[in-house]
Amino acid sequence: MENKRKFTKAEQIWIIISNIVFLWILDRVPSWDLKFLAEDYTVVLLFMKINCYVQIGAAVLILLISVMPIRYLIKTLSEISGLIVAVLLFYLYPFNFSAYNGMQWFDIVLKIIFVIAIIASAVSVIVNFIKIFRSDWSLSQCGREERANK
């Protein structure tokens, strides 16, 4: 039996809610005057906000569209957005924990996390891109999957 990716309503609603909360936090971070944020943070902040809007829009579209290849295309585009942010975070690295005594190791840990995020995002983009072409283009397939999720 072929294992197909399911786009559950609960998962999409969770994506929307968590990204709204993350946007709220991102809007407040500059006023918190955190000492470990570098100058490049404002550039990364802009792209992180754009990514949140992309994730929210993708989740809404996935809730509204019932053709699986289109859903996979939307998911692929949202994963590309996340990949771009992960690459920006890695290359611009807008943090500086070396200002705190004994926290230099955290800079290394964060960079490793960003590399893992880049790899995971790239794999997800490739997998979802392949699923676009391997999916059933009929409307009935999505209806069967949604009924199976209930």
VMD Tcl script that builds the backbone (N, CA, C; Angstrom):
set m [mol new atoms 450]
animate dup $m
set s [atomselect $m all]
$s set {name element resname resid chain x y z} {
  {N N MET 1 A 0.839 -1.182 0.000}
  {CA C MET 1 A 0.000 0.000 0.000}
  {C C MET 1 A 0.884 1.245 0.000}
  {N N GLU 2 A 0.525 2.193 -0.825}
  {CA C GLU 2 A 1.315 3.411 -0.944}
  {C C GLU 2 A 1.011 4.347 0.221}
  {N N ASN 3 A 2.058 4.864 0.837}
  {CA C ASN 3 A 1.911 5.771 1.960}
  {C C ASN 3 A 1.841 7.199 1.432}
  {N N LYS 4 A 0.645 7.795 1.462}
  {CA C LYS 4 A 0.466 9.144 0.938}
  {C C LYS 4 A 0.432 10.152 2.078}
  {N N ARG 5 A 0.938 11.321 1.804}
  {CA C ARG 5 A 0.966 12.407 2.766}
  {C C ARG 5 A -0.446 12.924 2.968}
  {N N LYS 6 A -0.857 13.041 4.196}
  {CA C LYS 6 A -2.183 13.557 4.490}
  {C C LYS 6 A -2.065 14.991 4.987}
  {N N PHE 7 A -2.940 15.815 4.492}
  {CA C PHE 7 A -2.995 17.204 4.917}
  {C C PHE 7 A -4.229 17.355 5.810}
  {N N THR 8 A -4.081 17.109 7.097}
  {CA C THR 8 A -5.234 17.170 7.984}
  {C C THR 8 A -5.596 18.621 8.290}
  {N N LYS 9 A -6.872 18.839 8.566}
  {CA C LYS 9 A -7.343 20.178 8.915}
  {C C LYS 9 A -6.686 20.652 10.204}
  {N N ALA 10 A -6.557 19.752 11.156}
  {CA C ALA 10 A -5.952 20.123 12.445}
  {C C ALA 10 A -4.505 20.576 12.257}
  {N N GLU 11 A -3.764 19.879 11.407}
  {CA C GLU 11 A -2.374 20.254 11.144}
  {C C GLU 11 A -2.288 21.647 10.520}
  {N N GLN 12 A -3.168 21.927 9.564}
  {CA C GLN 12 A -3.148 23.229 8.903}
  {C C GLN 12 A -3.562 24.345 9.858}
  {N N ILE 13 A -4.546 24.068 10.696}
  {CA C ILE 13 A -4.974 25.068 11.687}
  {C C ILE 13 A -3.851 25.329 12.683}
  {N N TRP 14 A -3.139 24.266 13.089}
  {CA C TRP 14 A -2.004 24.438 14.000}
  {C C TRP 14 A -0.920 25.300 13.344}
  {N N ILE 15 A -0.650 25.075 12.064}
  {CA C ILE 15 A 0.348 25.877 11.342}
  {C C ILE 15 A -0.059 27.340 11.341}
  {N N ILE 16 A -1.333 27.606 11.091}
  {CA C ILE 16 A -1.821 28.991 11.068}
  {C C ILE 16 A -1.667 29.634 12.438}
  {N N ILE 17 A -2.132 28.963 13.484}
  {CA C ILE 17 A -2.076 29.527 14.842}
  {C C ILE 17 A -0.638 29.733 15.301}
  {N N SER 18 A 0.223 28.742 15.096}
  {CA C SER 18 A 1.608 28.868 15.561}
  {C C SER 18 A 2.346 29.979 14.816}
  {N N ASN 19 A 2.065 30.168 13.541}
  {CA C ASN 19 A 2.721 31.247 12.803}
  {C C ASN 19 A 2.187 32.619 13.201}
  {N N ILE 20 A 0.913 32.711 13.555}
  {CA C ILE 20 A 0.377 33.981 14.066}
  {C C ILE 20 A 1.052 34.332 15.384}
  {N N VAL 21 A 1.210 33.349 16.268}
  {CA C VAL 21 A 1.889 33.580 17.548}
  {C C VAL 21 A 3.346 33.980 17.297}
  {N N PHE 22 A 4.015 33.281 16.370}
  {CA C PHE 22 A 5.403 33.597 16.063}
  {C C PHE 22 A 5.536 35.008 15.482}
  {N N LEU 23 A 4.589 35.422 14.631}
  {CA C LEU 23 A 4.588 36.792 14.098}
  {C C LEU 23 A 4.445 37.806 15.235}
  {N N TRP 24 A 3.577 37.510 16.177}
  {CA C TRP 24 A 3.382 38.399 17.319}
  {C C TRP 24 A 4.692 38.563 18.096}
  {N N ILE 25 A 5.391 37.444 18.305}
  {CA C ILE 25 A 6.676 37.484 19.011}
  {C C ILE 25 A 7.706 38.262 18.192}
  {N N LEU 26 A 7.787 37.987 16.886}
  {CA C LEU 26 A 8.750 38.675 16.031}
  {C C LEU 26 A 8.527 40.182 16.016}
  {N N ASP 27 A 7.273 40.619 16.095}
  {CA C ASP 27 A 6.980 42.049 16.125}
  {C C ASP 27 A 7.490 42.718 17.394}
  {N N ARG 28 A 7.613 41.968 18.465}
  {CA C ARG 28 A 8.023 42.542 19.742}
  {C C ARG 28 A 9.521 42.421 20.036}
  {N N VAL 29 A 10.206 41.532 19.346}
  {CA C VAL 29 A 11.628 41.298 19.623}
  {C C VAL 29 A 12.482 42.569 19.523}
  {N N PRO 30 A 12.325 43.409 18.497}
  {CA C PRO 30 A 13.187 44.608 18.433}
  {C C PRO 30 A 13.058 45.515 19.651}
  {N N SER 31 A 11.892 45.588 20.254}
  {CA C SER 31 A 11.707 46.459 21.419}
  {C C SER 31 A 12.262 45.838 22.700}
  {N N TRP 32 A 12.599 44.563 22.672}
  {CA C TRP 32 A 13.136 43.909 23.852}
  {C C TRP 32 A 14.609 44.226 24.079}
  {N N ASP 33 A 15.274 44.803 23.100}
  {CA C ASP 33 A 16.680 45.202 23.206}
  {C C ASP 33 A 17.560 44.057 23.725}
  {N N LEU 34 A 17.499 42.938 23.020}
  {CA C LEU 34 A 18.293 41.771 23.388}
  {C C LEU 34 A 19.741 41.973 22.935}
  {N N LYS 35 A 20.663 41.809 23.856}
  {CA C LYS 35 A 22.073 42.103 23.596}
  {C C LYS 35 A 22.737 41.106 22.652}
  {N N PHE 36 A 22.180 39.911 22.512}
  {CA C PHE 36 A 22.813 38.905 21.656}
  {C C PHE 36 A 22.411 39.028 20.182}
  {N N LEU 37 A 21.549 39.992 19.857}
  {CA C LEU 37 A 21.156 40.176 18.459}
  {C C LEU 37 A 22.135 41.108 17.754}
  {N N ALA 38 A 22.621 40.678 16.598}
  {CA C ALA 38 A 23.560 41.476 15.811}
  {C C ALA 38 A 22.791 42.420 14.879}
  {N N GLU 39 A 23.536 43.265 14.168}
  {CA C GLU 39 A 22.919 44.239 13.273}
  {C C GLU 39 A 22.129 43.575 12.148}
  {N N ASP 40 A 22.581 42.439 11.665}
  {CA C ASP 40 A 21.915 41.753 10.557}
  {C C ASP 40 A 20.552 41.187 10.951}
  {N N TYR 41 A 20.204 41.278 12.202}
  {CA C TYR 41 A 18.948 40.693 12.648}
  {C C TYR 41 A 17.753 41.347 11.964}
  {N N THR 42 A 17.803 42.643 11.693}
  {CA C THR 42 A 16.656 43.314 11.075}
  {C C THR 42 A 16.375 42.768 9.673}
  {N N VAL 43 A 17.432 42.406 8.939}
  {CA C VAL 43 A 17.254 41.813 7.610}
  {C C VAL 43 A 16.607 40.436 7.748}
  {N N VAL 44 A 17.133 39.636 8.648}
  {CA C VAL 44 A 16.605 38.291 8.862}
  {C C VAL 44 A 15.177 38.373 9.407}
  {N N LEU 45 A 14.914 39.348 10.265}
  {CA C LEU 45 A 13.582 39.530 10.828}
  {C C LEU 45 A 12.550 39.738 9.724}
  {N N LEU 46 A 12.877 40.554 8.741}
  {CA C LEU 46 A 11.973 40.787 7.620}
  {C C LEU 46 A 11.652 39.479 6.894}
  {N N PHE 47 A 12.673 38.688 6.600}
  {CA C PHE 47 A 12.459 37.426 5.894}
  {C C PHE 47 A 11.727 36.404 6.763}
  {N N MET 48 A 11.950 36.445 8.070}
  {CA C MET 48 A 11.230 35.535 8.965}
  {C C MET 48 A 9.739 35.886 8.991}
  {N N LYS 49 A 9.424 37.181 8.976}
  {CA C LYS 49 A 8.021 37.600 8.933}
  {C C LYS 49 A 7.377 37.195 7.612}
  {N N ILE 50 A 8.081 37.418 6.506}
  {CA C ILE 50 A 7.562 37.015 5.197}
  {C C ILE 50 A 7.309 35.513 5.182}
  {N N ASN 51 A 8.234 34.734 5.739}
  {CA C ASN 51 A 8.063 33.285 5.802}
  {C C ASN 51 A 6.818 32.914 6.600}
  {N N CYS 52 A 6.562 33.589 7.694}
  {CA C CYS 52 A 5.356 33.303 8.489}
  {C C CYS 52 A 4.101 33.556 7.659}
  {N N TYR 53 A 4.079 34.666 6.924}
  {CA C TYR 53 A 2.924 34.954 6.069}
  {C C TYR 53 A 2.775 33.899 4.973}
  {N N VAL 54 A 3.888 33.451 4.412}
  {CA C VAL 54 A 3.845 32.393 3.393}
  {C C VAL 54 A 3.283 31.107 3.999}
  {N N GLN 55 A 3.741 30.746 5.197}
  {CA C GLN 55 A 3.261 29.526 5.853}
  {C C GLN 55 A 1.758 29.611 6.144}
  {N N ILE 56 A 1.312 30.768 6.612}
  {CA C ILE 56 A -0.118 30.959 6.893}
  {C C ILE 56 A -0.924 30.854 5.602}
  {N N GLY 57 A -0.470 31.556 4.561}
  {CA C GLY 57 A -1.167 31.505 3.275}
  {C C GLY 57 A -1.211 30.102 2.700}
  {N N ALA 58 A -0.107 29.379 2.809}
  {CA C ALA 58 A -0.051 28.007 2.292}
  {C C ALA 58 A -1.034 27.116 3.050}
  {N N ALA 59 A -1.087 27.256 4.361}
  {CA C ALA 59 A -2.000 26.427 5.159}
  {C C ALA 59 A -3.453 26.731 4.806}
  {N N VAL 60 A -3.774 27.999 4.610}
  {CA C VAL 60 A -5.142 28.368 4.227}
  {C C VAL 60 A -5.484 27.781 2.859}
  {N N LEU 61 A -4.566 27.900 1.902}
  {CA C LEU 61 A -4.812 27.349 0.571}
  {C C LEU 61 A -4.968 25.831 0.600}
  {N N ILE 62 A -4.151 25.173 1.402}
  {CA C ILE 62 A -4.260 23.710 1.517}
  {C C ILE 62 A -5.618 23.328 2.099}
  {N N LEU 63 A -6.149 24.145 3.021}
  {CA C LEU 63 A -7.481 23.888 3.562}
  {C C LEU 63 A -8.565 24.059 2.498}
  {N N LEU 64 A -8.338 24.982 1.554}
  {CA C LEU 64 A -9.361 25.303 0.560}
  {C C LEU 64 A -9.285 24.469 -0.714}
  {N N ILE 65 A -8.109 23.995 -1.079}
  {CA C ILE 65 A -7.910 23.305 -2.348}
  {C C ILE 65 A -7.903 21.800 -2.105}
  {N N SER 66 A -8.587 21.076 -2.991}
  {CA C SER 66 A -8.707 19.640 -2.769}
  {C C SER 66 A -7.952 18.790 -3.788}
  {N N VAL 67 A -7.222 19.393 -4.700}
  {CA C VAL 67 A -6.447 18.633 -5.680}
  {C C VAL 67 A -5.055 18.397 -5.090}
  {N N MET 68 A -4.708 17.134 -4.861}
  {CA C MET 68 A -3.470 16.794 -4.159}
  {C C MET 68 A -2.201 17.371 -4.808}
  {N N PRO 69 A -2.028 17.287 -6.126}
  {CA C PRO 69 A -0.799 17.861 -6.695}
  {C C PRO 69 A -0.670 19.364 -6.426}
  {N N ILE 70 A -1.792 20.063 -6.431}
  {CA C ILE 70 A -1.765 21.496 -6.118}
  {C C ILE 70 A -1.384 21.695 -4.662}
  {N N ARG 71 A -1.901 20.851 -3.789}
  {CA C ARG 71 A -1.530 20.926 -2.378}
  {C C ARG 71 A -0.022 20.696 -2.208}
  {N N TYR 72 A 0.507 19.714 -2.918}
  {CA C TYR 72 A 1.947 19.451 -2.832}
  {C C TYR 72 A 2.765 20.602 -3.411}
  {N N LEU 73 A 2.266 21.243 -4.459}
  {CA C LEU 73 A 2.948 22.415 -5.019}
  {C C LEU 73 A 2.988 23.544 -3.989}
  {N N ILE 74 A 1.861 23.782 -3.344}
  {CA C ILE 74 A 1.798 24.818 -2.299}
  {C C ILE 74 A 2.747 24.476 -1.156}
  {N N LYS 75 A 2.743 23.212 -0.742}
  {CA C LYS 75 A 3.637 22.778 0.340}
  {C C LYS 75 A 5.105 22.936 -0.070}
  {N N THR 76 A 5.415 22.623 -1.342}
  {CA C THR 76 A 6.783 22.782 -1.842}
  {C C THR 76 A 7.206 24.243 -1.776}
  {N N LEU 77 A 6.332 25.141 -2.206}
  {CA C LEU 77 A 6.656 26.572 -2.169}
  {C C LEU 77 A 6.841 27.077 -0.738}
  {N N SER 78 A 6.029 26.570 0.188}
  {CA C SER 78 A 6.190 26.994 1.582}
  {C C SER 78 A 7.491 26.438 2.177}
  {N N GLU 79 A 7.872 25.230 1.753}
  {CA C GLU 79 A 9.147 24.656 2.210}
  {C C GLU 79 A 10.334 25.431 1.633}
  {N N ILE 80 A 10.215 25.899 0.404}
  {CA C ILE 80 A 11.281 26.720 -0.197}
  {C C ILE 80 A 11.439 28.011 0.601}
  {N N SER 81 A 10.334 28.593 1.018}
  {CA C SER 81 A 10.384 29.799 1.846}
  {C C SER 81 A 11.132 29.534 3.152}
  {N N GLY 82 A 10.823 28.423 3.798}
  {CA C GLY 82 A 11.529 28.057 5.035}
  {C C GLY 82 A 13.003 27.791 4.794}
  {N N LEU 83 A 13.321 27.175 3.652}
  {CA C LEU 83 A 14.715 26.911 3.294}
  {C C LEU 83 A 15.491 28.216 3.129}
  {N N ILE 84 A 14.881 29.183 2.480}
  {CA C ILE 84 A 15.546 30.483 2.285}
  {C C ILE 84 A 15.849 31.139 3.632}
  {N N VAL 85 A 14.898 31.081 4.552}
  {CA C VAL 85 A 15.115 31.669 5.880}
  {C C VAL 85 A 16.225 30.929 6.619}
  {N N ALA 86 A 16.241 29.605 6.533}
  {CA C ALA 86 A 17.293 28.834 7.206}
  {C C ALA 86 A 18.673 29.175 6.634}
  {N N VAL 87 A 18.760 29.319 5.327}
  {CA C VAL 87 A 20.037 29.697 4.696}
  {C C VAL 87 A 20.450 31.099 5.147}
  {N N LEU 88 A 19.501 32.029 5.175}
  {CA C LEU 88 A 19.816 33.386 5.641}
  {C C LEU 88 A 20.289 33.379 7.095}
  {N N LEU 89 A 19.610 32.621 7.926}
  {CA C LEU 89 A 20.025 32.548 9.331}
  {C C LEU 89 A 21.439 31.982 9.465}
  {N N PHE 90 A 21.764 31.016 8.624}
  {CA C PHE 90 A 23.097 30.426 8.682}
  {C C PHE 90 A 24.166 31.404 8.186}
  {N N TYR 91 A 23.925 32.012 7.035}
  {CA C TYR 91 A 24.964 32.868 6.445}
  {C C TYR 91 A 25.073 34.238 7.102}
  {N N LEU 92 A 23.955 34.834 7.469}
  {CA C LEU 92 A 24.022 36.142 8.122}
  {C C LEU 92 A 24.266 36.007 9.621}
  {N N TYR 93 A 23.862 34.888 10.183}
  {CA C TYR 93 A 23.967 34.575 11.604}
  {C C TYR 93 A 23.840 35.836 12.476}
  {N N PRO 94 A 22.586 36.233 12.725}
  {CA C PRO 94 A 22.343 37.503 13.423}
  {C C PRO 94 A 22.406 37.420 14.945}
  {N N PHE 95 A 23.204 36.521 15.454}
  {CA C PHE 95 A 23.316 36.352 16.901}
  {C C PHE 95 A 24.774 36.474 17.327}
  {N N ASN 96 A 24.973 36.829 18.586}
  {CA C ASN 96 A 26.318 36.909 19.134}
  {C C ASN 96 A 26.257 36.573 20.625}
  {N N PHE 97 A 26.377 35.302 20.915}
  {CA C PHE 97 A 26.332 34.860 22.306}
  {C C PHE 97 A 27.705 34.911 22.966}
  {N N SER 98 A 28.739 35.232 22.200}
  {CA C SER 98 A 30.078 35.318 22.784}
  {C C SER 98 A 30.190 36.516 23.735}
  {N N ALA 99 A 29.238 37.430 23.676}
  {CA C ALA 99 A 29.237 38.574 24.595}
  {C C ALA 99 A 28.916 38.141 26.024}
  {N N TYR 100 A 28.329 36.963 26.159}
  {CA C TYR 100 A 27.992 36.437 27.483}
  {C C TYR 100 A 29.055 35.434 27.905}
  {N N ASN 101 A 29.501 35.528 29.136}
  {CA C ASN 101 A 30.511 34.612 29.660}
  {C C ASN 101 A 30.035 33.168 29.603}
  {N N GLY 102 A 30.847 32.331 29.000}
  {CA C GLY 102 A 30.552 30.910 28.948}
  {C C GLY 102 A 29.484 30.495 27.948}
  {N N MET 103 A 29.019 31.404 27.104}
  {CA C MET 103 A 27.949 31.073 26.152}
  {C C MET 103 A 28.454 30.958 24.708}
  {N N GLN 104 A 29.769 30.987 24.485}
  {CA C GLN 104 A 30.309 30.892 23.129}
  {C C GLN 104 A 29.887 29.597 22.447}
  {N N TRP 105 A 29.742 28.539 23.197}
  {CA C TRP 105 A 29.344 27.242 22.647}
  {C C TRP 105 A 27.971 27.306 21.986}
  {N N PHE 106 A 27.107 28.218 22.453}
  {CA C PHE 106 A 25.765 28.316 21.914}
  {C C PHE 106 A 25.774 28.800 20.459}
  {N N ASP 107 A 26.754 29.635 20.097}
  {CA C ASP 107 A 26.904 30.058 18.697}
  {C C ASP 107 A 27.154 28.852 17.796}
  {N N ILE 108 A 27.969 27.935 18.251}
  {CA C ILE 108 A 28.275 26.722 17.467}
  {C C ILE 108 A 27.042 25.824 17.367}
  {N N VAL 109 A 26.347 25.659 18.479}
  {CA C VAL 109 A 25.147 24.813 18.497}
  {C C VAL 109 A 24.087 25.369 17.541}
  {N N LEU 110 A 23.882 26.667 17.576}
  {CA C LEU 110 A 22.893 27.274 16.679}
  {C C LEU 110 A 23.261 27.083 15.212}
  {N N LYS 111 A 24.531 27.235 14.881}
  {CA C LYS 111 A 24.952 27.025 13.495}
  {C C LYS 111 A 24.712 25.576 13.060}
  {N N ILE 112 A 24.963 24.636 13.947}
  {CA C ILE 112 A 24.693 23.226 13.638}
  {C C ILE 112 A 23.189 23.014 13.424}
  {N N ILE 113 A 22.377 23.637 14.254}
  {CA C ILE 113 A 20.923 23.531 14.103}
  {C C ILE 113 A 20.490 24.113 12.761}
  {N N PHE 114 A 21.094 25.231 12.355}
  {CA C PHE 114 A 20.737 25.831 11.066}
  {C C PHE 114 A 21.148 24.932 9.903}
  {N N VAL 115 A 22.283 24.275 10.000}
  {CA C VAL 115 A 22.707 23.336 8.944}
  {C C VAL 115 A 21.717 22.175 8.854}
  {N N ILE 116 A 21.305 21.655 9.995}
  {CA C ILE 116 A 20.323 20.560 10.011}
  {C C ILE 116 A 19.002 21.042 9.400}
  {N N ALA 117 A 18.591 22.255 9.740}
  {CA C ALA 117 A 17.344 22.815 9.188}
  {C C ALA 117 A 17.440 22.980 7.679}
  {N N ILE 118 A 18.600 23.411 7.184}
  {CA C ILE 118 A 18.796 23.569 5.742}
  {C C ILE 118 A 18.678 22.216 5.045}
  {N N ILE 119 A 19.329 21.218 5.593}
  {CA C ILE 119 A 19.287 19.872 4.988}
  {C C ILE 119 A 17.864 19.317 5.018}
  {N N ALA 120 A 17.203 19.433 6.171}
  {CA C ALA 120 A 15.836 18.918 6.299}
  {C C ALA 120 A 14.881 19.645 5.351}
  {N N SER 121 A 15.028 20.943 5.239}
  {CA C SER 121 A 14.169 21.714 4.338}
  {C C SER 121 A 14.418 21.340 2.879}
  {N N ALA 122 A 15.677 21.174 2.523}
  {CA C ALA 122 A 16.007 20.796 1.141}
  {C C ALA 122 A 15.424 19.423 0.801}
  {N N VAL 123 A 15.542 18.480 1.715}
  {CA C VAL 123 A 14.975 17.145 1.489}
  {C C VAL 123 A 13.457 17.245 1.359}
  {N N SER 124 A 12.824 18.043 2.210}
  {CA C SER 124 A 11.375 18.205 2.159}
  {C C SER 124 A 10.926 18.831 0.843}
  {N N VAL 125 A 11.678 19.809 0.361}
  {CA C VAL 125 A 11.364 20.428 -0.937}
  {C C VAL 125 A 11.412 19.375 -2.033}
  {N N ILE 126 A 12.454 18.572 -2.045}
  {CA C ILE 126 A 12.617 17.545 -3.085}
  {C C ILE 126 A 11.500 16.506 -3.002}
  {N N VAL 127 A 11.206 16.047 -1.805}
  {CA C VAL 127 A 10.160 15.025 -1.618}
  {C C VAL 127 A 8.806 15.559 -2.062}
  {N N ASN 128 A 8.456 16.767 -1.627}
  {CA C ASN 128 A 7.164 17.337 -2.020}
  {C C ASN 128 A 7.098 17.608 -3.513}
  {N N PHE 129 A 8.217 18.003 -4.112}
  {CA C PHE 129 A 8.253 18.231 -5.558}
  {C C PHE 129 A 7.985 16.927 -6.308}
  {N N ILE 130 A 8.576 15.860 -5.854}
  {CA C ILE 130 A 8.344 14.547 -6.477}
  {C C ILE 130 A 6.884 14.128 -6.307}
  {N N LYS 131 A 6.313 14.410 -5.138}
  {CA C LYS 131 A 4.927 14.026 -4.871}
  {C C LYS 131 A 3.943 14.771 -5.779}
  {N N ILE 132 A 4.330 15.943 -6.262}
  {CA C ILE 132 A 3.464 16.672 -7.191}
  {C C ILE 132 A 3.146 15.795 -8.397}
  {N N PHE 133 A 4.161 15.136 -8.927}
  {CA C PHE 133 A 4.003 14.367 -10.153}
  {C C PHE 133 A 3.512 12.944 -9.908}
  {N N ARG 134 A 3.631 12.474 -8.684}
  {CA C ARG 134 A 3.192 11.116 -8.365}
  {C C ARG 134 A 1.778 11.085 -7.809}
  {N N SER 135 A 1.165 12.248 -7.634}
  {CA C SER 135 A -0.170 12.329 -7.042}
  {C C SER 135 A -1.261 12.092 -8.071}
  {N N ASP 136 A -2.402 11.718 -7.547}
  {CA C ASP 136 A -3.598 11.557 -8.363}
  {C C ASP 136 A -4.209 12.943 -8.576}
  {N N TRP 137 A -4.431 13.304 -9.820}
  {CA C TRP 137 A -4.947 14.629 -10.147}
  {C C TRP 137 A -6.466 14.718 -10.027}
  {N N SER 138 A -7.109 13.645 -9.647}
  {CA C SER 138 A -8.575 13.683 -9.588}
  {C C SER 138 A -9.044 14.317 -8.282}
  {N N LEU 139 A -10.188 14.932 -8.351}
  {CA C LEU 139 A -10.782 15.536 -7.158}
  {C C LEU 139 A -11.240 14.459 -6.178}
  {N N SER 140 A -11.626 13.307 -6.688}
  {CA C SER 140 A -12.148 12.251 -5.826}
  {C C SER 140 A -11.080 11.694 -4.885}
  {N N GLN 141 A -9.820 11.706 -5.298}
  {CA C GLN 141 A -8.747 11.200 -4.442}
  {C C GLN 141 A -8.644 12.014 -3.153}
  {N N CYS 142 A -8.738 13.323 -3.275}
  {CA C CYS 142 A -8.660 14.177 -2.088}
  {C C CYS 142 A -9.855 13.939 -1.176}
  {N N GLY 143 A -11.011 13.763 -1.773}
  {CA C GLY 143 A -12.195 13.497 -0.968}
  {C C GLY 143 A -12.060 12.207 -0.187}
  {N N ARG 144 A -11.492 11.165 -0.819}
  {CA C ARG 144 A -11.289 9.892 -0.120}
  {C C ARG 144 A -10.315 10.061 1.027}
  {N N GLU 145 A -9.219 10.801 0.801}
  {CA C GLU 145 A -8.224 10.992 1.867}
  {C C GLU 145 A -8.814 11.792 3.013}
  {N N GLU 146 A -9.608 12.826 2.704}
  {CA C GLU 146 A -10.196 13.639 3.765}
  {C C GLU 146 A -11.207 12.834 4.570}
  {N N ARG 147 A -11.993 11.970 3.902}
  {CA C ARG 147 A -12.952 11.127 4.620}
  {C C ARG 147 A -12.203 10.108 5.492}
  {N N ALA 148 A -11.066 9.633 5.010}
  {CA C ALA 148 A -10.271 8.667 5.772}
  {C C ALA 148 A -9.668 9.309 7.017}
  {N N ASN 149 A -9.423 10.625 6.980}
  {CA C ASN 149 A -8.830 11.335 8.120}
  {C C ASN 149 A -9.837 11.554 9.242}
  {N N LYS 150 A -11.119 11.482 8.939}
  {CA C LYS 150 A -12.153 11.782 9.956}
  {C C LYS 150 A -12.311 10.664 10.938}
}
mol reanalyze $m
mol bondsrecalc $m
mol representation Tube
mol addrep $m
